[in-house]
Amino acid sequence: MSLLIPLYVHPAEDPGAWHRLITSAARTYAVVLNPASGPGAAPDPAFAAAARALRAAGARVLGYVDTDYGVRERAAIAEDVRRHQDWYATDGCFLDRVTATAAGLPACRRLVRDLRRLGTPTVVLNPGVHPDPGYVRLADLTVTFEGHWTTYVSAFTRPTWTARHPPERFCHLVYGVPGALVPLAVRTAHERGAAVCGPVTGEPPNPWAGLSPALPGADSVEG
């Protein structure tokens, strides 16, 4: 089991969740750090402390950056990545709301090239759907599903081209999972070719405010 953990709650608001995450850090693929829908305008000492503790516990820490489906300028995105690196010593970036079309691929390729030149070792792309196959070749990990459990079980389809890539290149982020079905969500992701997953019981507007019950010691966070 390899878990991608977006925990979008301030450490001061739920210190228990962050403590449980740190103690189980070795079980994660990565933790997404999101102080203010990105790095924010200034360093946050609480997030800096959490990032240090996560890294000390063996976790890979990724800085959250919104690409706004290709609307944001590459320079602004790169600046967010640089701030995450400078303020939180992140190991990479989680690029959210990435384009998925063939038309958007050249711009995404240029963006990822810029970020690699900044010294970004891990790049995760989150189009939230299966994108044009070229996107997967750009990233270390691509989120090819982000959505509700009911959609995941009723409407998910897997393009044949995904079988040409190892499961370790794919992630499914599923929210609204009934607590008792979280182990099933993990198994389902693996059966659908995603070695990395992030099932949570939370619902919109912020389903990522609590830990995944799939993480050891997190069952008391979400029910």
WOJOTA-V101069 format. One record per backbone hydrogen bond with DSSP energy under -0.5 kcal/mol. NH is the residue of the N-H (numbers start at 1). CO is the residue of the C=O. If there is no record, write none. Layout:
nh->(NH,NH)
co->(CO,CO)
//
This chain:
nh->(2,3,4,5,5,6,7,7,8,8,9,13,14,18,19,20,21,22,23,24,24,25,27,28,29,30,31,32,33,33,34,36,45,48,49,50,51,52,53,54,55,56,57,58,59,62,62,63,64,65,67,69,70,71,72,77,78,79,80,81,82,83,84,85,86,87,88,89,90,91,92,93,94,95,95,96,96,97,98,105,105,106,108,109,110,111,112,113,114,115,116,117,118,119,120,121,122,124,125,126,127,128,131,132,135,136,137,138,138,139,140,141,142,143,144,144,145,146,147,149,152,153,154,155,156,156,159,162,163,164,165,169,170,171,172,173,174,174,175,176,177,181,182,185,186,187,188,189,190,191,192,193,194,195,195,196,196,197,198,200,202,206,209,210,214,215,218,221,222)
co->(195,27,197,3,30,4,5,32,6,208,7,10,10,14,15,16,17,18,19,20,21,22,24,25,3,3,60,5,31,62,32,38,43,44,45,46,47,48,49,50,51,52,53,55,54,31,60,92,33,94,96,97,67,68,67,73,74,75,76,77,78,79,80,81,82,83,84,85,84,61,61,122,63,93,124,65,94,126,126,101,102,102,104,105,106,107,108,109,110,111,112,113,114,116,115,119,91,93,141,95,143,143,129,100,132,133,133,134,135,135,123,123,169,125,142,171,171,128,173,175,148,149,150,151,151,152,157,159,160,161,162,166,167,142,196,145,172,198,147,202,200,178,179,181,182,183,184,185,186,187,188,190,189,167,193,167,170,2,172,174,207,203,206,207,199,212,215,218,218)
//
